[in-house]
């Protein structure tokens, strides 16, 4: 399914935070997890993930460290912080509100 | 993408990496992170059975448009688009000995400049209490020898060569102080104004490592001078704010720190700041865009318009130039400004570029400046006998002549260049060859004029 760009951008932050709430991870694995969760419906441009991660790191919502991966190469791992969890909760509530409103509106507009 | 195909995988990755690195908003570690991602993707695709070059194309495609990504990076790290002044010691992987102790040397020289200006106080001369003429006529001698010393050290000049640079400073000290000037006379004022210009050539000699006539050093010295003026003005602005706070805060508790501000803060800060400004210009030359050529670009059209408007108004109204006492100096300064605009435009120009609109504008600026100055000179020539030859007037006329010769020949060369009869390098060579003349004339004014005019 082709998603609108704005919607992809808006959902990026809560999605990344939710995936990191499952445990420490790195860029490539996050992309894989998104594909898995969406069943392929949500296609991210891989490179776009990193600016999102860096912005969250700067806001203190995630912390990052370089470590050696099992392949022997260096990899940057991200971990959610307490502020990140707070942000995730807040975003979840906001999305929930939006979801509820949309459901109600659609129920009336096109009762299927 | 075709450039990536048909190469071993590592080559392709290396090429991609260089391609990403060119983007200002992405730093080394970002590139590493993206590369790690690319390699993970490549690994997964290879496991799925793709050949190396197929996998590479798919992985790069999935990574996305680099322009769009770098735009996102720029938004996440907006500070990266502003070049920061990183001092070389931090930037180089293995700082050289010079780079490591340079801040200490600069600090020592700046403090020495601050101390130098307080040394005369030991002999009862106080800048804040009536002895300012002594300080003004020796102004260049407090700080320029130390600036010269900085470049002797920085350029690692041989001591046997550097010693010769001391000669002009000693001579300058003699001419400034041994002549029996009349108190506040014209020739004394001329010495005050011209001595620093004469000595600036000595700084230039140290700057180019004593090799004045070799290579492009002279044009670098021109660039250095322009940036130094701008940096010094910026530091002086900061110094003004600092001074204002000093006065304001102490006045709030009923203490007037005038003796400190006028006797210590301004003279010591003002001299020390020259050394610091010189150091900053040296440190940042490759980091930040030069400011002087930017100002040149801004003001060349404006001054051209001004000169043309002035000529048109004179022609329309028929008003003659009224030669008052100081008008000639005003027109001298106008020529200085035009020479500076030409010089700094040349300093930033690619000598191999074809003549463009800006070159024609410069030519127009020079020609209109010559016309305006010619009118001023004619007005003076008709009245010179009744005005008489005072030291100021002779000095101003001499300077006018020197600048006029420079601009006339520059206009000739520029005209030929715009018509593609000569190369831009000829113009640049003429400008840098002319530089010592300004200092030599200034030296002449300092040495000969007082005697010629009986120290009036």
Interface residues (C-beta under 8 A of the other chain):
Chain A: X26 X27 X28 X31 X45 X46 X47 X48 X50 X51 X52 X54 X55 X58 X66 X69 X71 X73 X74 X75 X76
Chain B: X29 X30 X32 X33 X34 X36 X37 X39 X40 X41 X43 X62 X63 X64 X65 X66 X68 X69 X72 X73 X75 X76 X77
